[in-house]
Amino acid sequence: MDHDQSRHDDPDDLRHLDAILTASPELQSLTSHVRAFAVMMTELKGEQLEQWMRCVDADDQPALHSFVVACAAIRTRLPQA
């Protein structure tokens, strides 16, 4: 899968997104975590999940904290490979 955003996004859209993210550090942080998760999953790098969850836990992102709790609960029920 190609992660090159410029291929998909209009330059004006990218400028608007950049302005929004610049104005909101919280949204910028959330976006960074979500993008990192997407890359990790699409590149099948599940071994990075623990580190990603620790990074999210260290950040003030309540919505992602609940996602991390759910991921951890699911992982405890999965057989180890």
C-alpha positions, 0 to 999 in steps of 0.5 A: 500500500502506498502511503504517499498522501500527496498522491491523494490529497488536493494541495489546498486540502493539505494546506488547510489540514496543516493549518488546523494541525498547527493551531491544535497541538492536541489534534496534531498529537492525535493525528500522529498517533493514528497515522503511526498506527495505520502505518504499523498495521498496513506494513504488518509491524505488529511487534511495534504495538507495545511501543505504540501503546506506551507512547499513547499512554504517555500522551493526553489522548483519552479517546486513544487511551480507551482504544489502547485498553481494548487492544491490550484486553484483546491481546491477552486473549490471543494465543502467542505465536 
